[in-house]
Amino acid sequence: MAGTAVVFSFKFAVATLAFVFPHTCITATTTFLFRFRSYSAFSITPKSVACDLLSVLGSPSDAARVDPWISKEIQSCLRFLVPFSPNPSSSTSPQSRMIELAGDGDAKVWWPPHSVMEMARIAMDSGGDPSSLQRLLDPTMLQIPDVEGLKKDKCELTRTPYGRRFVSKEMNSYLAFLFGMIVSRGPSVGLNVSLTRYDLFHGHMFLSTDSGRLGILFHAKEYPAYENKVFPINLGYCQTGSNIAYDSSINLRNILWLAPLPNKLTKAWDAPGVLVVLDARPGGIIYKSLVPEYVNYVRTIYEDDFGENVVDVNYLNINNASPEEKIFIC
């Protein structure tokens, strides 16, 4: 009977913690910390580290609830393409800052255009339901174009042979903007990428399991060139003709965008947007916790650890097309 009471009390305490702190990661790590507050008691899993990573990139109160040791390990693996902490005025008035700094890439990540902010709010209000965002897609089906010799190489680059776009042209334009930002800012952290079928052409949109926050996990260096000594891995038809060298920059192939974090109780915003490279260098917590062993050679992180997949976002380099016309949602 006493044991039952202890279990009930513990479960009640965890449930209360989730209610009082709505963005708290209720994971194995949290429960062990809650009981013992001991590093030796950690049960570190991919989902717990992903959740803690999102907390570190969330509001100050969310970040403060991550264990200091875990937080430090995570922060050592973050390479920001946009400064993480905008000045106080940018945090308190996103609407005015969007007008004031409309041409500023940093501000456009911190406080995106209205349609993107609205999508982030819908995602939160839905409780993290992917269909809430899928309903915002235009029903028109678009044939995936034959770019960069796809048909010749028998390469099926996307999940489906057709794609769609969001009804909001502003949203499609913003997605293209994010691809461009990664290319232009990447060299500042040692990541040189191009918008080609072999390199950066897609990202996976997700909704965080714990907070409902909207995010996209981009993958660069998707198809490194086959090379007997350096990269003796056959990745299929889509690898044919690749000139992407396999080198230490493969550690930086996972790039995370997070939309601003809405407050669950008010119309305020708890955190600005984020654009950051996740350094999956061997030995770091991201490599050890988020890169499965069977893909550790290519350093792939999967969006499933962060939350529910919504759609795949593809940027196909079509000649003579506007940036938003290069976006195909699958």
C-alpha positions, 0 to 999 in steps of 0.5 A, spaced: 500 500 500 505 504 501 509 503 495 502 504 491 502 511 494 509 513 493 508 511 485 501 515 485 504 521 489 510 521 484 506 520 478 501 526 481 508 530 482 510 529 474 503 531 472 503 537 476 510 539 473 507 539 466 501 543 468 505 548 472 511 548 467 507 547 460 514 547 456 517 542 461 520 535 458 517 530 461 522 524 460 526 519 463 531 524 464 526 529 468 523 523 472 530 521 474 532 528 476 526 529 479 527 523 484 534 523 485 538 530 482 544 525 480 548 525 474 549 518 475 541 517 475 541 520 468 537 515 463 539 519 457 535 517 450 534 521 443 527 524 445 530 526 452 536 530 449 532 533 443 527 535 448 532 538 452 535 541 446 528 545 444 528 547 452 535 550 451 533 554 445 526 556 448 524 561 453 529 563 459 524 559 464 524 553 459 532 553 459 533 554 466 529 547 467 534 543 463 540 540 468 546 545 468 550 539 465 546 537 460 545 544 458 552 545 457 553 539 453 548 541 448 550 548 448 557 546 446 554 543 440 550 549 437 553 553 431 548 559 431 547 562 424 543 568 427 545 570 434 541 567 439 539 572 444 536 578 440 536 585 444 531 586 449 527 591 444 526 585 439 523 580 444 518 585 447 515 587 440 515 583 435 510 586 430 514 593 431 521 590 430 518 586 423 517 593 420 523 596 423 528 591 420 524 588 414 530 587 410 534 584 416 536 577 416 537 576 423 530 580 425 526 575 419 528 569 423 527 572 430 520 575 428 518 572 421 512 575 417 505 574 419 503 568 416 509 564 419 507 567 426 500 565 425 502 558 423 506 557 429 500 559 433 496 554 430 501 549 431 501 551 439 493 551 439 492 545 436 496 541 441 501 539 436 497 536 431 500 536 424 493 536 420 492 543 423 498 545 418 497 540 413 490 543 412 494 550 410 496 547 403 494 548 397 490 542 394 493 543 387 498 537 385 505 539 382 509 534 378 516 534 381 520 537 375 526 534 372 532 538 375 539 537 375 538 530 371 534 527 375 530 522 370 537 521 366 540 518 373 533 515 375 533 519 381 527 519 385 529 525 390 522 527 393 518 522 398 512 523 392 512 524 385 508 530 386 508 536 391 504 542 393 505 549 396 502 553 402 496 557 400 500 563 403 505 565 398 508 569 404 510 562 407 513 559 401 517 565 400 519 564 407 521 557 406 525 559 400 529 565 405 531 559 410 534 555 405 538 562 402 540 564 409 543 557 411 547 558 404 549 565 406 551 564 413 553 557 413 561 559 412 561 563 418 561 556 422 564 552 417 559 549 413 559 551 405 553 548 402 549 549 395 542 549 393 543 542 389 540 535 389 546 533 392 547 538 398 542 542 401 535 541 398 530 539 403 528 539 410 523 536 415 517 540 418 515 538 425 511 540 431 515 539 438 512 533 442 512 537 448 511 544 446 507 544 440 513 548 437 514 549 430 520 547 427 524 544 421 530 540 421 534 541 414 539 536 412 545 538 407 550 534 404 545 529 402 549 525 397 556 525 398 560 523 392 562 515 392 570 515 393 573 508 395 577 510 401 574 516 403 566 515 402 565 507 400 558 508 401 553 507 395 547 511 396 543 509 390 541 513 383 541 520 387 548 519 388 550 519 381 554 525 379 555 528 386 561 532 387 560 533 394 566 531 398 566 527 404 570 531 410 569 534 417 564 538 415 559 532 415 558 534 422 554 540 421 549 537 416 543 538 420 541 545 421 535 547 425 530 552 424 525 554 430 519 558 429 518 563 435 515 560 441 507 562 443 505 563 450 500 558 451 496 562 456 496 569 452 497 572 445 505 574 447 511 570 445 516 566 449 522 566 445 524 568 438 525 564 432 532 560 432 536 558 426 542 554 428 547 548 426 547 542 430 554 540 431 554 532 431 562 531 432 564 525 435 564 525 442 559 531 443 552 529 446 548 530 439 552 525 436 552 520 442 544 521 443 541 523 436 545 520 431 543 513 430 549 508 430 547 505 423 547 512 420 553 515 424 558 515 418 553 520 415 551 524 421 544 524 420 539 526 425 531 524 425 526 529 426 522 524 429 526 525 436 523 532 436 516 531 435 511 529 429 513 530 422 508 535 418 511 535 411 517 535 407 520 541 405 524 541 398 527 546 394 528 544 387 533 549 383 529 550 377 531 555 372 528 561 371 523 560 377 522 565 383 524 562 389 517 561 392 516 557 385 522 552 387 518 550 394 515 543 393 511 540 399 511 533 400 
